[in-house]
Amino acid sequence: MAIFLTKDSKVIVQGMTGATGMKHTKLMLGDGTNIVGGVNPRKAGTTVDFDGTEVPVFGSVAEAMEKTGADVSVLFVPPAFAKAAVIEAIDAEIPLAVVITEGIAVHDSAAFWAYAGSKGNKTRIIGPNCPGLITPGQSNAGIIPGDITKPGRIGLVSKSGTLTYQMMYELRDIGFSSAVGIGGDPVIGTTHIDALAAFEADPETDLIVMIGEIGGDAEERAADFIKANVTKPVVGYVAGFTAPEGKTMGHAGAIVSGSSGTAQAKKEALEAAGVKVGKTPTETAKLAREILGA
């Protein structure tokens, strides 16, 4: 079982013919992802050979969907053109758009987020500035390394790409149902709460690992949601306990103002909701093991 992405997902890549798109399309194909096309208006009608796998290039998302039945798009589009690319995906009503691009202006992210809402949220957006999502053994949409874990019983949702990889590696012997990197920008599509709800509904997920970080109140809101709606065990980790106040750290959204958005405040909110919170990623993995008896 999986959330959002399965072996049957038909994936297109917006920006496939660029250097980054080419590199990661090859890796995704290697992980078994069913990539059915790329999108580049200037190269429409051509094909790209990935070690013997010929992938066609289409002029638009709508054309790619019409010709292939695609239901997922992964975007490797430069920041200046990303807003237009996401809006194109929304207009085509593709069910899932995974926006990997880093450095998109917050105003642009807010604009395409609002546009998706105005169109009835028919397109789920993951990201931007995220590693994407993976259902081990089935499909990989993004840049998460496909060989660091196996299929299993844990669901992972994380703001941080690097910590996503570390947690998957720490618990690789147990394995994951799905891992979703939601990104750490101030405006993102899919949130911790969206992923928590999906994992709660997924019969193959026995335990949820939630990774947050300083800045904003997403983790506090997730804690409220867990308290009211989640029956499965949740373990958490909040990055940034040693971050200096008022300084942007790494992700654009990771900024602390006064006591708001601190790691300690988030930890306390999660613990009040019954979430076991580790002080380090390794301690968090240990807590997960103890709950699963593994």
C-alpha positions as CSV (number, residue, x, y, z in Angstrom):
1,M,0.0,0.0,0.0
2,A,1.1,3.6,-0.5
3,I,0.0,7.2,-0.2
4,F,-0.2,9.5,-3.2
5,L,2.2,7.3,-5.4
6,T,2.0,3.6,-6.5
7,K,3.5,1.2,-9.0
8,D,0.6,2.1,-11.3
9,S,1.3,5.9,-11.3
10,K,2.2,7.2,-14.7
11,V,4.8,9.9,-14.3
12,I,5.8,12.8,-16.6
13,V,8.8,15.1,-16.0
14,Q,8.5,18.8,-16.7
15,G,12.0,20.0,-17.4
16,M,13.2,16.5,-18.3
17,T,15.6,17.6,-21.0
18,G,17.6,19.9,-18.7
19,A,20.7,18.6,-17.0
20,T,19.0,18.0,-13.6
21,G,15.9,16.6,-15.2
22,M,17.9,14.1,-17.3
23,K,20.0,13.0,-14.3
24,H,17.0,12.3,-12.0
25,T,14.8,10.9,-14.8
26,K,17.5,8.2,-15.3
27,L,17.6,7.5,-11.5
28,M,13.8,7.4,-11.2
29,L,13.6,4.9,-14.1
30,G,16.2,2.8,-12.3
31,D,14.0,2.7,-9.3
32,G,11.1,1.3,-11.3
33,T,9.1,4.5,-11.8
34,N,6.8,4.3,-14.8
35,I,7.9,7.4,-16.6
36,V,5.8,7.9,-19.7
37,G,7.0,11.3,-21.0
38,G,8.8,14.6,-20.6
39,V,7.5,18.1,-21.3
40,N,9.4,20.7,-23.2
41,P,7.6,22.8,-25.8
42,R,10.8,23.4,-27.8
43,K,11.6,19.7,-28.0
44,A,8.1,18.3,-28.6
45,G,8.0,15.3,-30.8
46,T,11.5,14.1,-30.0
47,T,12.5,11.2,-27.7
48,V,15.2,10.8,-25.1
49,D,17.1,7.5,-24.7
50,F,17.8,6.5,-21.1
51,D,19.9,3.4,-21.4
52,G,17.6,1.8,-23.9
53,T,14.3,3.2,-22.6
54,E,12.9,5.7,-25.1
55,V,10.9,8.5,-23.4
56,P,8.8,10.8,-25.6
57,V,8.8,14.6,-25.2
58,F,5.5,16.4,-25.4
59,G,4.7,20.1,-25.9
60,S,2.5,20.5,-22.9
61,V,1.3,18.7,-19.8
62,A,-2.2,18.4,-21.3
63,E,-0.8,16.7,-24.4
64,A,1.3,14.3,-22.3
65,M,-1.8,13.4,-20.2
66,E,-3.9,12.9,-23.3
67,K,-1.3,10.7,-25.1
68,T,-0.1,8.7,-22.0
69,G,-2.7,8.8,-19.3
70,A,-0.2,10.4,-17.0
71,D,-1.4,11.2,-13.4
72,V,1.8,12.5,-11.8
73,S,4.2,15.3,-12.9
74,V,7.7,15.9,-11.4
75,L,9.0,19.4,-12.0
76,F,12.7,20.2,-12.5
77,V,12.0,23.6,-13.9
78,P,14.3,26.6,-13.0
79,P,12.8,29.0,-10.4
80,A,12.0,31.8,-12.9
81,F,9.8,29.5,-14.9
82,A,8.4,27.3,-12.2
83,K,5.2,29.2,-11.5
84,A,4.1,29.0,-15.1
85,A,5.0,25.3,-15.2
86,V,2.9,24.5,-12.0
87,I,0.0,26.5,-13.3
88,E,0.2,24.6,-16.6
89,A,0.0,21.3,-14.5
90,I,-3.0,22.7,-12.6
91,D,-4.8,23.8,-15.7
92,A,-4.3,20.2,-17.1
93,E,-5.8,18.9,-13.9
94,I,-3.0,16.4,-13.3
95,P,-3.8,14.8,-9.9
96,L,-0.3,15.2,-8.4
97,A,2.5,17.7,-9.1
98,V,5.8,17.3,-7.3
99,V,7.7,20.5,-7.3
100,I,11.4,19.8,-6.7
101,T,12.7,23.3,-7.6
102,E,14.5,25.2,-4.9
103,G,14.6,29.0,-4.8
104,I,11.1,29.8,-6.1
105,A,10.0,33.2,-4.9
106,V,7.5,32.9,-2.0
107,H,5.1,35.2,-4.0
108,D,5.2,32.7,-6.9
109,S,4.5,29.7,-4.6
110,A,1.7,31.6,-2.9
111,A,0.2,32.4,-6.4
112,F,0.2,28.8,-7.7
113,W,-1.0,27.5,-4.3
114,A,-4.0,29.9,-4.4
115,Y,-4.6,29.1,-8.1
116,A,-4.8,25.4,-7.3
117,G,-7.4,26.3,-4.7
118,S,-9.4,28.4,-7.1
119,K,-9.5,25.4,-9.5
120,G,-11.0,23.2,-6.8
121,N,-7.7,21.6,-5.6
122,K,-7.9,18.9,-8.3
123,T,-4.1,18.9,-8.4
124,R,-2.2,17.9,-5.2
125,I,1.0,19.9,-5.0
126,I,4.0,18.5,-3.1
127,G,6.8,21.0,-2.4
128,P,8.3,23.3,-3.6
129,N,11.9,22.9,-2.5
130,C,11.4,19.3,-1.6
131,P,12.9,15.9,-2.4
132,G,9.6,14.5,-3.6
133,L,8.1,11.2,-2.4
134,I,8.9,7.5,-2.7
135,T,7.0,4.3,-2.3
136,P,9.9,1.8,-1.9
137,G,9.7,-1.1,-4.4
138,Q,7.0,0.7,-6.4
139,S,7.7,4.2,-7.6
140,N,9.9,7.2,-6.9
141,A,8.9,10.8,-7.9
142,G,11.7,13.1,-7.1
143,I,15.3,12.9,-5.9
144,I,15.1,10.6,-2.8
145,P,17.8,7.8,-3.3
146,G,15.9,4.7,-4.1
147,D,18.4,2.2,-2.6
148,I,18.5,3.3,1.0
149,T,15.5,1.5,2.3
150,K,12.9,-1.2,1.4
151,P,9.2,-1.6,1.6
152,G,7.9,-1.7,5.1
153,R,5.5,-0.5,7.8
154,I,6.6,3.0,8.6
155,G,5.2,6.2,7.0
156,L,7.5,9.2,6.9
157,V,6.7,12.9,6.4
158,S,9.5,15.4,6.6
159,K,10.2,19.1,6.0
160,S,13.9,18.3,5.4
161,G,15.3,16.3,2.5
162,T,18.6,15.4,4.2
163,L,16.8,14.2,7.3
164,T,14.4,12.2,5.2
165,Y,17.3,10.3,3.8
166,Q,18.9,9.8,7.2
167,M,15.7,8.5,8.8
168,M,15.1,6.1,6.0
169,Y,18.6,4.8,6.3
170,E,18.4,4.5,10.1
171,L,15.2,2.4,9.8
172,R,16.1,0.6,6.5
173,D,15.8,-2.9,8.1
174,I,12.1,-2.2,9.0
175,G,11.3,-0.3,5.8
176,F,8.7,2.3,4.7
177,S,5.2,2.2,3.2
178,S,5.8,5.7,1.8
179,A,8.1,8.6,2.5
180,V,7.1,12.2,1.6
181,G,9.4,15.2,1.7
182,I,7.0,18.2,1.9
183,G,9.7,20.9,1.8
184,G,10.6,23.7,4.2
185,D,9.5,26.8,2.4
186,P,7.0,29.2,4.0
187,V,4.3,28.3,1.5
188,I,4.0,24.6,0.5
189,G,1.3,22.5,-1.0
190,T,0.9,19.2,0.9
191,T,1.4,19.7,4.7
192,H,2.3,17.5,7.6
193,I,-1.5,17.2,8.3
194,D,-2.3,16.0,4.8
195,A,0.3,13.3,5.0
196,L,-0.7,12.3,8.6
197,A,-4.3,11.9,7.4
198,A,-3.2,9.7,4.5
199,F,-1.0,7.5,6.7
200,E,-3.8,7.2,9.3
201,A,-6.1,5.9,6.5
202,D,-3.4,3.6,5.0
203,P,-3.8,0.0,6.3
204,E,-0.2,-0.9,5.6
205,T,1.3,1.9,7.7
206,D,1.7,0.9,11.4
207,L,3.7,3.8,12.7
208,I,4.3,7.4,11.5
209,V,7.5,9.4,11.7
210,M,7.2,13.1,11.5
211,I,10.2,15.4,11.0
212,G,9.7,19.1,11.5
213,E,12.0,22.1,12.0
214,I,12.1,25.5,13.5
215,G,9.9,28.3,12.1
216,G,6.2,28.8,11.6
217,D,3.6,26.8,13.5
218,A,3.1,23.8,11.1
219,E,4.2,21.3,13.8
220,E,2.0,22.8,16.5
221,R,-1.0,22.5,14.1
222,A,0.0,19.0,13.3
223,A,0.1,18.2,17.0
224,D,-3.5,19.4,17.3
225,F,-4.5,17.2,14.4
226,I,-2.7,14.2,15.8
227,K,-4.5,14.6,19.1
228,A,-7.9,14.8,17.5
229,N,-7.6,12.4,14.5
230,V,-4.6,10.0,14.6
231,T,-4.8,6.6,16.4
232,K,-1.5,5.2,15.1
233,P,1.7,5.8,17.1
234,V,3.7,8.9,15.9
235,V,7.3,9.6,16.7
236,G,8.8,13.0,15.9
237,Y,12.0,15.0,15.5
238,V,12.3,18.8,15.3
239,A,15.5,20.1,13.7
240,G,17.0,23.3,15.1
241,F,17.3,23.1,18.9
242,T,20.6,25.1,18.7
243,A,19.5,27.6,16.1
244,P,20.1,31.3,17.0
245,E,17.0,33.4,17.4
246,G,16.0,35.6,14.4
247,K,18.3,34.0,11.9
248,T,17.1,32.2,8.8
249,M,18.6,28.7,8.9
250,G,18.8,26.7,5.7
251,H,15.2,26.6,4.5
252,A,13.5,29.9,3.8
253,G,10.7,29.0,6.3
254,A,13.1,28.1,9.2
255,I,13.2,31.4,11.1
256,V,12.5,31.9,14.8
257,S,10.8,35.0,16.1
258,G,10.8,35.2,19.9
259,S,9.5,32.0,21.4
260,S,7.3,31.4,18.3
261,G,8.6,28.6,16.1
262,T,11.3,27.3,18.4
263,A,12.2,23.6,18.4
264,Q,11.4,23.4,22.2
265,A,7.9,24.9,21.7
266,K,7.2,22.4,18.9
267,K,8.6,19.5,20.9
268,E,6.3,20.4,23.8
269,A,3.2,20.7,21.6
270,L,3.9,17.3,20.0
271,E,4.6,15.6,23.3
272,A,1.3,17.0,24.7
273,A,-0.4,15.2,21.8
274,G,1.2,11.9,22.8
275,V,4.0,12.0,20.2
276,K,7.3,10.6,21.4
277,V,10.0,13.2,20.3
278,G,13.7,12.3,19.9
279,K,16.5,14.8,20.5
280,T,18.4,13.5,17.5
281,P,17.4,11.6,14.4
282,T,19.1,8.5,15.8
283,E,17.2,8.7,19.1
284,T,14.0,9.2,17.1
285,A,14.7,6.0,15.1
286,K,15.3,4.2,18.4
287,L,11.9,5.3,19.7
288,A,10.3,4.0,16.5
289,R,12.0,0.6,17.0
290,E,10.8,0.4,20.5
291,I,7.2,1.0,19.6
292,L,7.3,-1.6,16.8
293,G,9.2,-4.1,18.9
294,A,11.9,-4.2,16.2
